[in-house]
Amino acid sequence: MIVDDDIEGEVTRGARALVVCPEIRGVRSGEDPEARLEEARGLALAIGIVVAHSYTLNVRDMKPNTLFGEGQVRNIATDCELHEAELVIVDGALTPIQQRNLEEKIGRKVIDRTGLILEIFGERAATAEGRLQVELAHLDYQQSRLVRSWTHLERQRGGFGFLGGPGETQIEADRRMIRDRMAKLRRELEQVRKTRELHRKRRGRAPWPVVALVGYTNAGKSTLFNRMTGADVMAEDLLFATLDPTMRALSLPGVEKAILSDTVGFISDLPTQLVAAFRATLEEVTAADIVLHVRDIANPDSAQQKREVLNVLAELGVVDELGEGVDAPVLEVWNKWDLLSEERRDDLAAVAQSDDTIIAISATTGSGVDALQEKLGAVLTAGAKTYSLLLPASDGARIAWLHAHGEVLAEQQVDAEGSAPQRRVEVRLTEKEFGRFEALDA
């Protein structure tokens, strides 16, 4: 049992909660229980909940009515009284019946992992599509549960009432209203998807390569994003600090302009209702020229987190079954290098030095980031060829494009009697860049 005596005061808003992480035989058995509990606590803190107490609980036989045994349920109720917890968070999936029965027996509000993640997504989603996806997921989740209130349908931002406020008025919603609302959301989402597809095709014709950051939640993607681009994206020590894709321009060695894309963090046991919303934000990754897999190498569960990320990337067709990039190279960024012990750092340094797809960095201190940018520039310009192009001297736009996106080796005026002046440009371009250059004619 793990007791959090000093947790009170870490956050200033929200309910006091008891976090219970069920250890069910054969379920998530490959994970470190300590790391799982820490992640559960992190999810609670991400929504501003005060974690009054937290622990893992062995469940030998899952009870269909309550998940836990009677004695365990009594102990949870006692712990709530002892630690003045008004909310119980179960880090696992509860059926509607289990949730209702636990609330009756414990005398406290109970939410499961799915409800908690939905609440975080509901509060953090910033784009129109993100808000639509999360609301649809929430309605789908709540359809089978005791409906408290649907006043959140009138809200434009924020969570969805699991944790208090207008959502606790206990007013039964008309199921037809829910179905109608879901149908309307699906129609709006379809329109958003069509618009996004048009934008992606437009970007595909753009001359700039795209580098996509992916990784487990809280791996440090946004901190690295800010470090490399000088942006001010929310980067806090919270799970799901970033939910909506963000793109910024940056320059790299040999590449005057590239686009860096920050994405939502991965997490194990993502609620099924949120899978569509989650993957929609990751579609940008499938069109990237390089995928940077940012890992929290100091996390004791880093290997398991890597497997979770690669599983999703494989389903998206970004990597193959061996974890290697299908259409674009995948580089591993071992972040939080500064948090490792000296002994652990020495052990991992040997591994990193033997694999040219691994770059060790600290996004917080900036250590290794220059080497990462050098690596990105080298990968993006690998395989570049020299082209000799004869262009009309009046075609300033395409000549300027070559200067901006290629390495111009030589340029000279060619004057032929009886014809318009031309310019011969010797330029180094990658195959993809040359294809983009040819597309300028279209």
N, C-alpha and C positions, 0 to 999 in steps of 0.2 A: 504494500500500500504506500502510495506517495502522497505526502501531505504538503500543501502549499501554505505555510504559515505566514509568508511575507508577501502574498500576492495582493492583499487588499491595498487599494490606493494606486495600483498601476494604471487604472483608467478612472476617469471621473464621472462617466455616465453609464447608464444601463443597469440592469438587474444583477444581483448577486446570484451566482450559479454554482451548482455542483456538476462537475463534468465526470461522467462515468464511461470508461472505455471497456466494453465487454470483450473478454478473451474467449472466443468461441472456437472450439476444436475444429481444425481444418479450414477455417475462414481467415484469410490474410495471415496465414501461419508463417509466411516467409519474412514478415516484417518484425523489426525490433519493437517490443511493447513500449519501451521507454520513448522511442522516437514517435510512435503512434500517439501516445498520450500527449507528448509535447505538441504534435500537430493539432490534436483536438483542442488543446488549450489555446493554441495560436488562432484557430478558427474563431473561438469564442472572443478572444481579445480583439480580433479584427473587426468585430461588430460592436465593440465598446462594452462588452459584458465583463463584470468583475468576477473573476474565477475565485470563489471562496475556498474551494477544496476540489481536488481531482485525484482519481485513482483508477487502476485497472481492476476488473472483476472477472474471475474465471466463471464461465458458464458451461457446465458439463452437458446439460440437457436443456435445449431451448424450449421454454414454455410457450405454447401457442397464444395464451391469453395475456402474458406479461413479459415474455422473453426470459426474465430472471425468475429464480425460485422465490417462494414466499418469504423465506428468511432473508434473502438478499434484498427483497423489496422493503421489508421492515427496516433493515439496516440503512438503506438509502434514505428512507423517511427520517430515521434518527439523525443521520448525518446532515440532512437539510435543517433540522431543528438546531443541531449543535453549531452549525456554521451560518445560521440565519440565511440560508439560500432560498430564494423565491422561485427559482427556475432549475430544472434538471435537464442537462444536455446528455443524450446518449449517443456516443460516437459509433453509430451503426444504423441500420435501417430498421424502423419500427413499422408494423402494420397499423392501420387505423385503429383496430381493436386493442392492440397492445398499448398504443399511445393513450387511448381513452381510459383503459383500465389502470394504467400506471398513474395517470393524473388523479383518478378517483382514490386509489389506495395511498398515494403519497401526499395528496392534498396540495400539489404544486403543478404549475404548468410544466409540460414535458415536450421537448422537441428533439428530433433525431438529427443525424448528420445531414440528411437531405434538406430538412427544413432550415438548418443553420446556414448551409451554403446558399440556399435560395435567398435567405435574408441578406447575406453579404452581397450577392449579385444584384439584388434589388436596390440596395443602397448605393452601390458603386457604378452601375451601368450608366454611361454618360451619353452614348450615341443613341439615335432614334432606334436603330435596329437592336442595339443591346437592350434597351428598355422594353421593346416589343417582345423579344425572345424571352426575357426573364419573366415578364408578366404572363406570357403564355405558359411557361414552365410552372409558374406558381399556381395558375388556375388548374392545370392538369394534376398537379400534386394535391391540391385541396379538394378536387372533385369527390374523392373517396373518403374525405375526412369530415369531421364535424365542422361545418362552415360557421365561422364566428361573425364576420362582417365583411362586406365587399366595398366599404367606403373607400378603400385604397384605389378602386377603379377610377376615382375622380382625381387622384393624386398624380402629379406629373413626375415626381422624383421620390426617392427614398425607398425604404423597405416595405414589407407587405404585411405588417401587423402580427407576426408571430410573437413578438417580444413586448407588446403593449400598445398603448395609444388607441386610436379609433378602431383598430382591428379587434378589440376585446369587448365590443358592445354585445356580443352573442346574438346578433340579429341573423336569423336564417335567410340565406339568399335563395332566390328562385333559381333552380337548376337550368331552366330555359335561358335565363339571363346569362348564366355562365357559358352555356354552349354558344349562344349568339355572340358573346364577347370573344370567345376563342375563335369562332369562324371569322369574325371581323379582323382579329389580330393576324390570322393566317393570310388573309387577303392582303393586308398591309405589308406583311413580311415578304410576300411574293413580289410585290412591287419594289420593295427595297432591294431584294436579291437581284432583280433585273437591272436596277440602277447600278448596283455594285459591279455586276458583270460588265456593264458598259464602261465603267471607270477602269476596271482591270484591263480590258482590251485597249483602252486609250493609253494606260500606263505601259502596256506591253509594246506599244509603238514608240514609247519615249526612249531616249538614248541612254538612260542611266541604269546601271546595274543595281539590283536590290539585294540587300543583306538582311536576313530575317533572324531575329533573336527568339529562341524558344528555350523552354526549360521548366523545371518544377517551380511551383509557386514559392516566392521568397528566395529564389536562387541568386537574386541580384541583377536581374535583367534591366530593370529601369535605372538602377544606379549606373550600370555600364552604359546604357543608352545616353544618360545625361552627361557622363564623362566624355563620351566620344563625339557628341553633337553639340554640347553646350546648352542643351535644352533644360527645361525645368519640369519634367514629368514627375508626378507623384512617386516618390521612392522612399518608402518607409519600411521598417522592420515589421511588416504585417503581411499575412497571407492575403493574396488577391488585391494587392495595392493597385495593380493595373488590370483592368478588365477589357478596355476597348483598345483596338490596334492604334498605334501612334506612329507616324512616319516623319522623319526629318532628313535633310540633306547633310552630307559630310564629304570631306575630301580625303583621299587615301593616296599613298605613294604610287605614282603612275596612273592614278585615276582622279581626274579633277573633281568629278561629282559622282556620288553614289547615294542611294536611299537606304537608310537604316530603319527597320520596322520592329517595333516592340509589340509583343503579343501577350495575351492572357497566360497566366501560369497554369501548368498542369497540376493535377492532384489525383490521388488514387480514389477509387470508388466515387467517381463523379456521378451525381444524381442523374438517372436516365432522362429525367425531364429536361436537363440542361445540356445534354450531349449535343443536340442540334445547334443551340446557341453557342456552345463552346467551339464546335467545329467550324461554324460560319466565320468566327474570328480568325481561325487558323487557315482559311482558304488562301490567304495572301502568301502563306509559306510555300504553297505548291508552285508559285510562280517566281520564287526567289532564285537568284544566281548563286548565292551561298547561304547555307543555314548554319547559324552559330548556336550550338547546344550549350547553354550556360548551366553549369553545375555548381551547387554549393558543396565544394569538395570537403569542407570541414564538418558537414552534417554526417552523423554516424550512419544514417540511412541513405547515403548518397547513391550507393549501388542500386538499391531498390527503386529510388526515384528515377535513376537513369532508365531502368527497365520500363517503368510506367510511361516515360516520355517516348521511348523508342516504339513501344507498342502502339501508341496513338499515331505517331508519325508513319509507322508501317501501314496502318489502316488507311491513312490519307494518301499512301503511295509515294511518300517523300523518301523513305528509306526501304531497303530490302530486308529480308529476314536476318541478314547478318548485321544490320544496323548501318549499312553504307548507303550514301546518297544515290538515288535513282537518276534524277535529272540534274541535280546540283550537288556539289561537294558538301559534306557535313563536317564542321570543325568543332571539337570539344573545347570549351573554355572552362578551365578549372578555376572558379572564382573563390574568393575568401581565403586565398592562399596565406594571408597574414594571420589568420586565426588558427592555423595548424601549429602543433608542437614542432620543435626543431627536429625531433626524431622522425615524426610522421612526414614532415616536409622532405627530409632526405630520402625516405623510402619512395615517395611519390615522384620526386624529381627524376629519379632514374627511369621511371616508367614514362614520364612526359618527354624526356630527352630522346627516348628510343622510338617515339611515335610523332611524326611531323604533323599529325592532325590534332595534337593536343597543345594548348597554350595555357600556361599557368599565370593567373593575374590576381590583382586585388582591385576591384572597381572602386573601392572606397579610397585607397591610398593612391591609385593610379599606377602602381607597380605592374609592369608587364603589358600595359595597354598599348604603348608604342610598338612593342614587338607584335602584338595582335594586329595592329593596323598595317604594319609592314607585311605580315602574312596575308592579310586580306588583299592588299594591293598586288602581291605576287601571284596569288591564285587568280584574281580577276584578269590579270594581264598575261597569264600563262598561255602559251600557244598562239600568241599574237604573230601575225604575218605582215610582211611589208607589201603594200599595194602601190602601184604606180597609176595614178588617176589623172585623166585629162578632162578638165572641166572648163566651161565657158568663164572667162574672166569676170563676166557680169553676175555670175552665180555666187554672190557674196555669202548667202545664207549657208549653202552647203560647205563652202570653203571654211567659214567660221566654225561650222559644226565639227569638221575634221580637226581643227586646232583645239577645240574645246574637249573632244572626246578621244582623240588619238595622239600618237606621238609623231608629229610632222618632222621628217628627217631632212627634206629638201623641198623647195618650192621655186618655180621659175616661170617667167612669162614666155609664151610661145606665140609668136606672131607669124601667121601664114598669109602670103599675098592673096588678096581677094576673099578672105574669110575673117570672121570676127576673132578678136584676141582670145587666147585660151591660156589656162594656167595648168602646168603639170605639178602634181603634188605627190611626193613620196611619203607615205604615212604607214605607221605600224598600228594595226587594229586586230582585235580578237575576232574570231569567226562570228560571234554574236553581234559585236559592234558593227562589223562590216554588213551583216544582215540588216541591222537597224539603219545604217547609212543608205543601203539600197532602198529601204522602205520609205525614205524621204521623197523618192520619186513618185510614190503612189499617191 
